[in-house]
Amino acid sequence: MKKFIIPALFCLTVQFGFSQNATKMSTPKLSPNGTINFSVMDNAPQLDGCKSVGTKKQQNKCTADKIENFIQKAFNKDIARSIPNNTKDNSVYIRFIVNKQGNVENVGVRTNNANVKAEIERILKTLPRFSQGTHQGTSVKTSYSLMLQADRLLRNAVNN
């Protein structure tokens, strides 16, 4: 019996000794620039019409879709037509911060085409005002990051 009790007590001691406090692990941390990622916030900033969509995940998808549609509608059609369709890597990574007032700042775009990059940066700076984002009852700056497919984006921009 001692052969069973001693290893069992040792295992329990090790288990409880290495366990972590779940509340510290689940609390999102502020980044060095004072922002929280939109996907982990209590109430992420949303574009008009997305606040009443349903779950937090549905609201975030609604906002991402509205951002993509906004870019497509505002994209300069001459630039869209000048981009070749056979681009090898057609991903466009966008990131920006929504400040406490709901305005877009610190816009960044990463893509392999300088014309697309400049045009999307220009468009993102004109996004409409977002609702105020809060986390744990406090207004916070929010970082957004999205990946778009350039071929779909440009094709829809030309057709709009």
C-alpha positions as CSV (number, residue, x, y, z in Angstrom):
1,M,0.0,0.0,0.0
2,K,2.9,2.4,0.8
3,K,4.2,1.8,-2.7
4,F,1.0,3.3,-4.1
5,I,0.4,6.2,-1.6
6,I,3.9,7.7,-1.8
7,P,3.9,8.0,-5.7
8,A,0.3,9.3,-5.7
9,L,1.2,12.0,-3.1
10,F,4.3,12.9,-5.1
11,C,2.2,13.2,-8.3
12,L,-0.4,15.4,-6.6
13,T,2.3,17.6,-5.2
14,V,3.9,18.1,-8.6
15,Q,0.5,18.7,-10.2
16,F,-0.5,21.4,-7.8
17,G,3.0,22.9,-7.6
18,F,3.1,23.5,-11.4
19,S,-0.5,24.6,-11.9
20,Q,-1.0,28.2,-12.9
21,N,-3.6,30.7,-11.8
22,A,-6.2,30.7,-14.6
23,T,-7.3,34.3,-14.1
24,K,-3.9,35.7,-14.9
25,M,-3.6,33.6,-18.0
26,S,-7.0,34.6,-19.4
27,T,-6.7,38.3,-18.8
28,P,-5.6,40.1,-22.0
29,K,-2.5,42.2,-21.6
30,L,-2.0,45.7,-23.0
31,S,0.6,45.8,-25.7
32,P,3.5,48.3,-25.2
33,N,1.7,50.9,-27.3
34,G,-1.4,50.6,-25.0
35,T,-3.7,48.7,-27.2
36,I,-5.7,45.4,-26.9
37,N,-6.4,43.2,-29.9
38,F,-10.0,43.4,-31.0
39,S,-10.6,39.6,-30.8
40,V,-10.0,39.4,-27.0
41,M,-11.9,42.5,-25.9
42,D,-15.1,42.6,-24.0
43,N,-16.7,45.1,-26.4
44,A,-14.5,45.6,-29.5
45,P,-15.1,48.8,-31.6
46,Q,-17.6,48.1,-34.4
47,L,-18.7,49.9,-37.5
48,D,-22.2,51.2,-37.8
49,G,-24.7,48.3,-38.0
50,C,-22.6,45.6,-36.5
51,K,-23.2,46.2,-32.8
52,S,-26.6,44.5,-33.0
53,V,-25.6,41.5,-35.1
54,G,-25.4,38.8,-32.4
55,T,-22.4,37.2,-30.8
56,K,-19.1,38.9,-30.4
57,K,-17.6,36.7,-33.2
58,Q,-20.5,37.6,-35.5
59,Q,-20.0,41.3,-34.7
60,N,-16.2,41.1,-35.5
61,K,-16.9,39.3,-38.8
62,C,-19.5,41.9,-39.7
63,T,-16.9,44.7,-39.1
64,A,-14.3,42.8,-41.1
65,D,-16.7,42.4,-44.0
66,K,-17.7,46.1,-43.9
67,I,-14.0,47.1,-43.9
68,E,-13.4,44.8,-47.0
69,N,-16.5,46.2,-48.8
70,F,-15.4,49.8,-47.9
71,I,-12.0,49.2,-49.5
72,Q,-13.6,47.6,-52.6
73,K,-15.9,50.5,-53.2
74,A,-13.3,53.2,-52.6
75,F,-10.5,51.5,-54.5
76,N,-9.3,53.4,-57.5
77,K,-10.5,51.4,-60.5
78,D,-7.5,52.5,-62.7
79,I,-5.1,51.1,-60.2
80,A,-7.1,47.9,-59.9
81,R,-7.1,47.4,-63.6
82,S,-3.3,47.9,-63.8
83,I,-2.5,45.0,-61.4
84,P,-1.8,41.7,-63.2
85,N,-4.0,38.8,-62.2
86,N,-1.2,36.3,-62.1
87,T,0.4,37.7,-58.9
88,K,2.1,34.9,-57.0
89,D,1.4,36.0,-53.5
90,N,-1.8,37.9,-53.5
91,S,-2.3,38.4,-49.7
92,V,-2.8,41.8,-48.3
93,Y,-2.2,42.2,-44.5
94,I,-3.7,45.3,-42.9
95,R,-3.4,46.6,-39.4
96,F,-4.6,49.7,-37.7
97,I,-5.5,51.1,-34.4
98,V,-8.9,52.4,-33.4
99,N,-8.3,55.1,-30.7
100,K,-10.6,55.8,-27.8
101,Q,-12.7,58.2,-29.9
102,G,-13.3,55.6,-32.6
103,N,-10.9,57.1,-35.2
104,V,-8.4,55.1,-37.2
105,E,-4.7,55.8,-36.7
106,N,-1.3,54.1,-37.2
107,V,-2.3,52.4,-40.5
108,G,-0.1,49.7,-41.9
109,V,-0.4,47.5,-45.0
110,R,1.9,44.7,-46.1
111,T,1.7,43.4,-49.7
112,N,4.0,42.8,-52.6
113,N,2.6,45.6,-54.8
114,A,3.5,49.2,-53.9
115,N,0.5,50.7,-55.7
116,V,-1.9,48.4,-53.9
117,K,-0.2,49.2,-50.6
118,A,-0.5,53.0,-51.1
119,E,-4.1,52.8,-52.2
120,I,-5.3,50.7,-49.3
121,E,-3.4,52.9,-46.8
122,R,-5.2,55.9,-48.3
123,I,-8.6,54.2,-48.1
124,L,-8.1,52.9,-44.5
125,K,-7.4,56.4,-43.3
126,T,-10.9,57.4,-44.5
127,L,-12.8,54.6,-42.7
128,P,-15.9,55.8,-40.9
129,R,-15.8,56.2,-37.2
130,F,-16.0,53.1,-35.1
131,S,-18.1,52.6,-31.9
132,Q,-16.1,53.1,-28.7
133,G,-14.2,49.9,-27.6
134,T,-14.2,48.9,-23.9
135,H,-12.5,46.3,-21.9
136,Q,-13.4,45.6,-18.3
137,G,-15.5,48.8,-18.3
138,T,-12.7,51.1,-19.5
139,S,-12.3,52.7,-22.9
140,V,-9.2,51.4,-24.7
141,K,-7.3,51.7,-27.9
142,T,-7.8,48.7,-30.1
143,S,-5.6,47.0,-32.6
144,Y,-7.2,45.5,-35.7
145,S,-5.5,43.2,-38.1
146,L,-7.0,41.5,-41.1
147,M,-5.8,39.5,-44.1
148,L,-7.5,40.1,-47.5
149,Q,-7.0,38.4,-50.8
150,A,-5.8,40.9,-53.4
151,D,-7.3,39.2,-56.4
152,R,-10.8,39.1,-54.9
153,L,-10.4,42.6,-53.6
154,L,-9.3,44.0,-57.0
155,R,-11.8,42.0,-59.0
156,N,-14.7,43.3,-56.9
157,A,-13.2,46.8,-57.0
158,V,-13.3,46.8,-60.8
159,N,-16.8,45.5,-60.9
160,N,-18.2,48.0,-58.4
